[in-house]
């Protein structure tokens, strides 16, 4: 049995100190209920924004402010912490999932499939790291947001016989704005993505992998500029508002929800006790990576809402390369 604490929070973009102080208070709450593993949302310490200034607060995976804070929290509370950080290495930027234990050991994996405008901020990791984490209470499979849709992710979880799956995310939908009719279509599509990501995929993973699934996302309201890829027919949005989907929850291996945050809750903490199967022997951790192919049906474990959504993913993958290189030149 394992006590898992989940934390749904609204992080302030670019305000690392504020977010770490806030998260520390929420960690204290779940630790009071004997949490052993605590899961925080994707990019909890830097917030979720497409602003170019984000690159100015990217951190080293092992020695940055967030990494040092995670080590301290894990040691002081005798827990494991799982989340994602905004990482910089040799002027390359990544969305990196980390698992930090009380012994201060950091295990990691870098997001393979940035989603739409995320390509302006971090790149697809050619070498992701295993994403499969061994602990004294079992083998955890870590997943970041849109990577959950990829067949590569599912097959790696299955081949490595994970005992528990933990997904961190920032799904949400934009609010409509005058002069931007394209947001009507984006809102409809992202509502479908968010439903698939928070409801369909976690249950699918739990039942097919026979393992409990944790899904933790940010809650509350998002405000961010919205850049557009090269040759996009609409203007960029200087300040776009949106609503994080939330729905953080824990499912049993049978797919049943044990606890769940309400949609959009800006703050939610809970602890659930879950069964971890007793796996006496596991295969050596080995990751298989697929060549990117966003327009291919075979690339996905669960299909995106429409073929047009695949076209948009491919367009952003190719169309943000110039924007990404231009941004990172500011910080060389």
C-alpha positions, 0 to 999 in steps of 0.5 A: 500500500502507498499513500499518494498526495496530489496537489492541484494549484494555480501557479503564477507565471515567472514567479518562482519564489512565490510558487515555491512558497505556495507549494510548500504550504500545500505539501505540508497539508498532504504530509499531515495525512502521511503522504509518501509520494506527492505529485505536483502539476506540470511546470508548477514552479515557473507557471505556464506561459508562452512569454519569451521571458520564460527562457530567462527563468529556466533552470539546471535540472540538478542544481537550479532553485527548483531542484534544490527546493525539491531536494530539501522538501523531499528530505525534510518530509521523507517523501518522494516528489514528482513534477516537471520543471523548465530546464535549460542545458547548453542553451537548449530548453526542455520540459523535464519531469523529475522524481526526487527522493529523500536521498536527494537522487533525481531521476528524470525524463524530458517531454518528447512531444511539446503541444502546439505553441509549446514549441516556441519555448522548449524543444522535442527531446531527442534523448528523453531519458527513461521516464521509468523510475524505480523506488522502494515501493515500486516502479513508476512510469512518468508522463508529461501532458501530450506525451500521454497520447503517444503510442511510444509512451504507452508501449514504454510503460507496458514493456517496463512493467510499471506498477504506477503511472503518474501524469502531470499536465496543464490542459485548458481552454482559451476564452473567446476574444473579439477579433479572434474568430480562430479561438472558437475552433481552438476552444472546441478542439481543446475541450475535446483534448482536455476531456480525452487527457483527463478522463479517457486516457487515465482510465485506459492506462489503468485498465490496460496496464493493470496499474493505478494512475495519478493525473495532476494538472494546474487549476484556475485561470491562465493569462499568457501571450499566444505566439503563432507559428510561421505562415499562420493566417491570424495575428498573435494574441498579446494577452490570452486568458484561459481556464485550466481544466484541472480534474486532478485525480487518482484511479485504481488499477480497475480505473475507478476514481478514488479522489478528484478535484473539481474542474478548474479548482485553483487549489486542491489537495488530497491523499489516497491509499492505493494498492501497489502490486507486488512485482518480484522481478522486473525487466531492466529499464529500457526505453524505445523512442519512435520517430516523430510522425504527427500526421500518422495514425500509428503514432498515437495510442489514443487518437487526437480529436480530429485530423485537423488537430494533427495538422496543427500539431505538425504545423507548430512543430515545424513553424515555431523553429525560427521563433524558438531559435530567435528567443534562445539567442537572447539568453546565449 
